[in-house]
Amino acid sequence: MKSNSTVKGGGRKGGFRSRPSLHDELVVTVRDMILEGELAPGTRIPEVAICEDLGVSRTPLREALKVLASEGLVVLLPRRGSMVSEVSIDEISAVFEAMASFEALIGKLIVERATDTDIAEVDKMHEKMMAAHADGNRTSYFRQNQNIHFRLASLTHNPVLMNTYEAYSRKIMRGRSVANLDQVRWDESAREHEGIMEALRSRNAGLLAERMREHCDLTAKFVLDALSRVSNT
C-alpha cells in the first residue's frame, strides 16, 4: 500500500500536490461528488476507483469519509466500505423550515454590516452567475449560486450563523441535486436572485429579508414536491 503522503498528478481534479492540504481537498472533492449527484444516494462509494482517479491511497480517503460521515453524507459500513446516505424528505423539509428564518436574518444583518465594497463583490459574483444561466451552464450557475449564498452569510460576521447555515445548505444541496431542477424553476430562481440583488443594492433590509425568505420557501416547495415524486416512483 502507498504511504499516506503518496500523491501523484492527474485524475479528476488534476491530482493533489501537497500533503498539508490533502485531507481537506479530499473532503471537499468527495463532498462535491455527493452534493452534485455524481455519487447517488444509497449507493456504495467506489473507494478503489476514487483512489486511482485522484492518485491517493486508501488511508487518507477513509479519513475523509469519516468527516463526511460526521456530516451525515456518508454511512460507514464495518468491514464493508461505505455508502452515500439516503436523502430524507422529512429532514430536508425540517431544514428548509429553519433555513427560511436564517435567510431572513441574513438579509437584515448584511444591510447593517456589509460595506459598499462587500456589496460590489457580491454583485460581481451575481453577474457571473447570471452569465452562466444565459449560457445554460447549470454546473457553473449552481456553484456560483452556492458561493453567493455562503458569501452573504459570511457578511453577517456571525460565526455561529455562518457555520450552521453552511451545514444546513449542504443538506439542501443534496435534495436539490436529487430533485433535478427543471428549466422553469431555474428561470424563476434566477429572477428571484435579481430581486435579491436589487434589494441589497438599495440596502432595504425589510425587502431583502422578505425576498431571501421567499426565495427559500419557493425553492423548498419545488424540491420537496420533486423528492416526493421521486420517492413514489
Secondary structure as the mmCIF struct_conf table of DSSP 4:
data_model
#
loop_
_struct_conf.conf_type_id
_struct_conf.id
_struct_conf.beg_label_comp_id
_struct_conf.beg_label_asym_id
_struct_conf.beg_label_seq_id
_struct_conf.end_label_comp_id
_struct_conf.end_label_asym_id
_struct_conf.end_label_seq_id
TURN_TY1_P TURN_TY1_P1 ASN A 4 SER A 5
STRN STRN1 GLY A 9 GLY A 9
BEND BEND1 GLY A 11 GLY A 11
TURN_TY1_P TURN_TY1_P2 ARG A 12 LYS A 13
BEND BEND2 GLY A 14 GLY A 14
STRN STRN2 GLY A 15 GLY A 15
HELX_RH_3T_P HELX_RH_3T_P1 ARG A 19 SER A 21
HELX_RH_AL_P HELX_RH_AL_P1 LEU A 22 LEU A 35
TURN_TY1_P TURN_TY1_P3 GLU A 36 GLY A 37
BEND BEND3 GLU A 38 LEU A 39
TURN_TY1_P TURN_TY1_P4 PRO A 41 GLY A 42
HELX_LH_PP_P HELX_LH_PP_P1 THR A 43 THR A 43
STRN STRN3 ARG A 44 ARG A 44
HELX_LH_PP_P HELX_LH_PP_P2 ILE A 45 ILE A 45
HELX_RH_AL_P HELX_RH_AL_P2 GLU A 47 LEU A 54
TURN_TY1_P TURN_TY1_P5 GLY A 55 GLY A 55
HELX_RH_AL_P HELX_RH_AL_P3 ARG A 58 SER A 70
TURN_TY1_P TURN_TY1_P6 GLU A 71 GLY A 72
BEND BEND4 LEU A 73 LEU A 73
STRN STRN4 VAL A 74 LEU A 77
TURN_TY1_P TURN_TY1_P7 PRO A 78 ARG A 80
STRN STRN5 GLY A 81 VAL A 84
HELX_LH_PP_P HELX_LH_PP_P3 SER A 85 SER A 88
HELX_RH_AL_P HELX_RH_AL_P4 ILE A 89 ARG A 113
HELX_RH_AL_P HELX_RH_AL_P5 ASP A 116 ALA A 134
TURN_TY1_P TURN_TY1_P8 ASP A 135 GLY A 136
HELX_RH_AL_P HELX_RH_AL_P6 ARG A 138 SER A 154
TURN_TY1_P TURN_TY1_P9 LEU A 155 THR A 156
HELX_RH_AL_P HELX_RH_AL_P7 PRO A 159 ALA A 179
TURN_TY1_P TURN_TY1_P10 ASN A 180 ASN A 180
HELX_RH_AL_P HELX_RH_AL_P8 GLN A 183 ARG A 201
TURN_TY1_P TURN_TY1_P11 SER A 202 ARG A 203
HELX_RH_AL_P HELX_RH_AL_P9 ALA A 205 SER A 231
TURN_TY1_P TURN_TY1_P12 ASN A 232 ASN A 232
#
